[in-house]
Amino acid sequence: MEAVAGGASVAVKRGGDGAVLETRGVRYQATPPAQQVVDTTGAGDCFCGSLAARLSEDAELGQALQWANAAAALSTERAGAVPSMPTRAEIEAALAGSV
């Protein structure tokens, strides 16, 4: 389990069980899309980087959590840390399929 804390918010990545973000008593949950796991190397880094990227774009917390969760799930479908990082288009496609 990985946790990232900043200010009054805490995000917890729960591997195959998705992620939770809680801030000031409001809880957001994200369930990962179904995927064929090949390698989990870098998935936590992908989650943190994707969450930070979406928040820097002024995304709403729940939306940013969904985005980061999808990105991390996608990153487990390929081997290695760097080669497994999904593109923006891949993340958008994964989210479009899960809505």
Backbone as CSV, one residue per row, in Angstrom:
resi,resn,N_x,N_y,N_z,CA_x,CA_y,CA_z,C_x,C_y,C_z
1,MET,0.850,-1.169,0.000,0.000,0.000,0.000,0.898,1.234,0.000
2,GLU,0.574,2.184,-0.848,1.335,3.424,-0.919,0.429,4.574,-0.514
3,ALA,0.971,5.527,0.203,0.185,6.701,0.595,0.982,7.956,0.271
4,VAL,0.276,8.954,-0.230,0.876,10.246,-0.521,0.053,11.283,0.218
5,ALA,0.676,12.062,1.079,-0.053,13.055,1.857,0.413,14.451,1.479
6,GLY,-0.524,15.365,1.414,-0.190,16.753,1.128,-1.311,17.632,1.649
7,GLY,-0.996,18.536,2.521,-2.039,19.394,3.072,-3.049,18.556,3.822
8,ALA,-4.297,18.754,3.504,-5.377,18.046,4.180,-5.871,16.848,3.379
9,SER,-5.109,16.398,2.380,-5.533,15.292,1.521,-4.586,14.116,1.640
10,VAL,-5.146,12.908,1.520,-4.350,11.692,1.518,-4.858,10.800,0.398
11,ALA,-3.934,10.322,-0.451,-4.272,9.374,-1.509,-3.610,8.052,-1.170
12,VAL,-4.371,6.959,-1.287,-3.855,5.629,-1.001,-4.094,4.757,-2.222
13,LYS,-3.018,4.214,-2.773,-3.093,3.284,-3.893,-3.152,1.896,-3.314
14,ARG,-4.192,1.127,-3.710,-4.408,-0.196,-3.123,-4.192,-1.321,-4.130
15,GLY,-3.245,-1.144,-5.047,-2.938,-2.187,-6.022,-4.160,-2.538,-6.857
16,GLY,-4.457,-3.813,-6.957,-5.586,-4.290,-7.749,-6.942,-3.876,-7.216
17,ASP,-6.972,-3.297,-6.014,-8.236,-2.841,-5.436,-8.501,-1.365,-5.705
18,GLY,-7.667,-0.728,-6.526,-7.923,0.666,-6.892,-7.230,1.659,-5.992
19,ALA,-7.909,2.762,-5.739,-7.311,3.841,-4.960,-8.395,4.618,-4.227
20,VAL,-7.982,5.283,-3.162,-8.876,6.117,-2.365,-8.172,7.447,-2.125
21,LEU,-8.920,8.515,-2.197,-8.393,9.837,-1.867,-9.375,10.466,-0.899
22,GLU,-8.879,10.935,0.226,-9.742,11.573,1.214,-9.212,12.962,1.519
23,THR,-10.121,13.911,1.535,-9.761,15.285,1.834,-10.896,15.936,2.607
24,ARG,-10.569,16.452,3.759,-11.536,17.166,4.604,-12.875,16.419,4.737
25,GLY,-12.786,15.118,4.986,-13.975,14.320,5.225,-14.699,13.840,3.973
26,VAL,-14.238,14.204,2.789,-14.831,13.732,1.541,-13.945,12.625,0.996
27,ARG,-14.545,11.483,0.654,-13.779,10.333,0.164,-14.132,10.059,-1.293
28,TYR,-13.076,9.925,-2.107,-13.211,9.548,-3.512,-12.612,8.159,-3.663
29,GLN,-13.279,7.302,-4.440,-12.773,5.956,-4.666,-12.691,5.701,-6.159
30,ALA,-11.695,4.938,-6.546,-11.516,4.571,-7.948,-11.272,3.069,-8.028
31,THR,-12.020,2.410,-8.872,-11.853,0.986,-9.111,-11.055,0.822,-10.395
32,PRO,-10.024,-0.008,-10.379,-9.217,-0.140,-11.591,-9.964,-0.891,-12.693
33,PRO,-9.676,-0.535,-13.934,-10.266,-1.300,-15.031,-9.643,-2.696,-15.053
34,ALA,-10.344,-3.648,-15.647,-9.791,-4.997,-15.769,-8.563,-4.934,-16.666
35,GLN,-7.510,-5.603,-16.252,-6.311,-5.616,-17.065,-5.574,-6.930,-16.894
36,GLN,-4.726,-7.236,-17.860,-3.857,-8.402,-17.809,-2.529,-7.933,-17.221
37,VAL,-2.276,-8.222,-15.959,-1.062,-7.743,-15.285,0.151,-8.524,-15.769
38,VAL,1.150,-7.773,-16.266,2.412,-8.336,-16.717,3.519,-7.992,-15.729
39,ASP,3.560,-6.734,-15.285,4.640,-6.262,-14.417,4.134,-5.024,-13.668
40,THR,4.284,-5.015,-12.369,3.812,-3.867,-11.584,4.907,-2.829,-11.328
41,THR,6.104,-3.069,-11.872,7.201,-2.119,-11.685,6.810,-0.745,-12.223
42,GLY,6.910,0.256,-11.395,6.616,1.628,-11.825,5.167,2.041,-11.708
43,ALA,4.285,1.135,-11.321,2.855,1.473,-11.250,2.583,2.558,-10.213
44,GLY,3.244,2.493,-9.079,3.064,3.529,-8.051,3.581,4.876,-8.518
45,ASP,4.719,4.869,-9.198,5.264,6.111,-9.747,4.330,6.691,-10.799
46,CYS,3.781,5.801,-11.632,2.838,6.234,-12.665,1.606,6.868,-12.018
47,PHE,1.104,6.248,-10.957,-0.051,6.777,-10.238,0.235,8.177,-9.696
48,CYS,1.350,8.314,-8.995,1.692,9.610,-8.383,1.907,10.692,-9.434
49,GLY,2.644,10.360,-10.478,2.902,11.334,-11.539,1.642,11.735,-12.271
50,SER,0.782,10.761,-12.539,-0.472,11.050,-13.249,-1.417,11.876,-12.390
51,LEU,-1.468,11.570,-11.099,-2.305,12.352,-10.188,-1.811,13.800,-10.141
52,ALA,-0.506,13.971,-9.988,0.066,15.320,-9.941,-0.179,16.077,-11.249
53,ALA,-0.033,15.383,-12.373,-0.244,16.028,-13.670,-1.675,16.526,-13.817
54,ARG,-2.640,15.688,-13.456,-4.060,16.090,-13.589,-4.398,17.214,-12.619
55,LEU,-3.859,17.166,-11.410,-4.121,18.241,-10.456,-3.495,19.547,-10.938
56,SER,-2.352,19.469,-11.614,-1.726,20.685,-12.148,-2.545,21.283,-13.287
57,GLU,-3.419,20.473,-13.870,-4.315,20.938,-14.934,-5.670,21.378,-14.359
58,ASP,-5.735,21.511,-13.041,-6.930,21.935,-12.317,-8.093,20.951,-12.407
59,ALA,-7.788,19.666,-12.545,-8.843,18.653,-12.544,-9.434,18.549,-11.143
60,GLU,-10.692,18.200,-11.057,-11.367,17.949,-9.788,-10.718,16.714,-9.157
61,LEU,-10.677,16.640,-7.839,-9.968,15.564,-7.147,-10.423,14.164,-7.567
62,GLY,-11.722,13.944,-7.618,-12.233,12.630,-8.010,-11.837,12.260,-9.426
63,GLN,-11.871,13.235,-10.319,-11.484,13.006,-11.710,-9.985,12.700,-11.803
64,ALA,-9.182,13.443,-11.058,-7.742,13.210,-11.055,-7.416,11.818,-10.506
65,LEU,-8.152,11.392,-9.484,-7.938,10.064,-8.914,-8.281,8.987,-9.939
66,GLN,-9.404,9.130,-10.631,-9.792,8.160,-11.669,-8.713,8.074,-12.748
67,TRP,-8.213,9.237,-13.162,-7.184,9.315,-14.200,-5.916,8.573,-13.757
68,ALA,-5.445,8.891,-12.559,-4.216,8.280,-12.046,-4.382,6.781,-11.861
69,ASN,-5.534,6.365,-11.414,-5.817,4.960,-11.210,-5.802,4.204,-12.535
70,ALA,-6.425,4.788,-13.566,-6.428,4.170,-14.897,-5.013,4.103,-15.462
71,ALA,-4.250,5.170,-15.295,-2.872,5.199,-15.799,-2.034,4.106,-15.139
72,ALA,-2.142,3.986,-13.826,-1.369,2.972,-13.106,-1.775,1.568,-13.525
73,ALA,-3.070,1.351,-13.712,-3.545,0.034,-14.163,-2.980,-0.290,-15.539
74,LEU,-3.032,0.677,-16.446,-2.486,0.465,-17.787,-0.996,0.158,-17.747
75,SER,-0.279,0.791,-16.828,1.167,0.588,-16.761,1.537,-0.836,-16.367
76,THR,0.619,-1.572,-15.767,0.918,-2.951,-15.370,0.775,-3.938,-16.523
77,GLU,0.275,-3.478,-17.657,0.062,-4.375,-18.799,1.310,-4.580,-19.648
78,ARG,2.369,-3.807,-19.365,3.625,-3.928,-20.111,4.773,-4.080,-19.123
79,ALA,5.850,-4.709,-19.583,7.015,-4.935,-18.727,7.886,-3.689,-18.631
80,GLY,8.542,-3.542,-17.481,9.477,-2.449,-17.267,8.808,-1.217,-16.700
81,ALA,9.628,-0.304,-16.195,9.095,0.921,-15.600,8.818,1.978,-16.661
82,VAL,9.827,2.392,-17.383,9.652,3.456,-18.381,8.816,2.996,-19.577
83,PRO,9.099,1.814,-20.160,8.316,1.403,-21.330,6.824,1.165,-21.045
84,SER,6.489,1.009,-19.774,5.093,0.693,-19.442,4.219,1.930,-19.237
85,MET,4.802,3.112,-19.190,4.014,4.321,-18.929,3.061,4.595,-20.093
86,PRO,1.768,4.717,-19.812,0.797,4.931,-20.887,0.813,6.377,-21.389
87,THR,0.348,6.545,-22.602,0.213,7.884,-23.171,-1.116,8.483,-22.731
88,ARG,-1.259,9.782,-22.921,-2.518,10.452,-22.613,-3.660,9.806,-23.396
89,ALA,-3.434,9.509,-24.658,-4.471,8.896,-25.505,-4.890,7.518,-24.959
90,GLU,-3.934,6.745,-24.475,-4.271,5.440,-23.912,-5.095,5.582,-22.639
91,ILE,-4.769,6.542,-21.814,-5.526,6.766,-20.580,-6.946,7.233,-20.921
92,GLU,-7.063,8.174,-21.854,-8.391,8.641,-22.274,-9.237,7.507,-22.823
93,ALA,-8.631,6.625,-23.630,-9.374,5.492,-24.187,-9.828,4.537,-23.096
94,ALA,-8.964,4.279,-22.116,-9.322,3.384,-21.011,-10.474,3.971,-20.196
95,LEU,-10.420,5.265,-19.934,-11.494,5.903,-19.172,-12.796,5.949,-19.961
96,ALA,-12.720,6.149,-21.251,-13.921,6.166,-22.091,-14.601,4.801,-22.099
97,GLY,-13.788,3.741,-22.034,-14.339,2.398,-22.024,-14.924,1.995,-20.688
98,SER,-14.558,2.682,-19.618,-15.033,2.302,-18.287,-16.206,3.145,-17.807
99,VAL,-16.626,4.092,-18.603,-17.719,4.987,-18.172,-19.043,4.369,-18.498
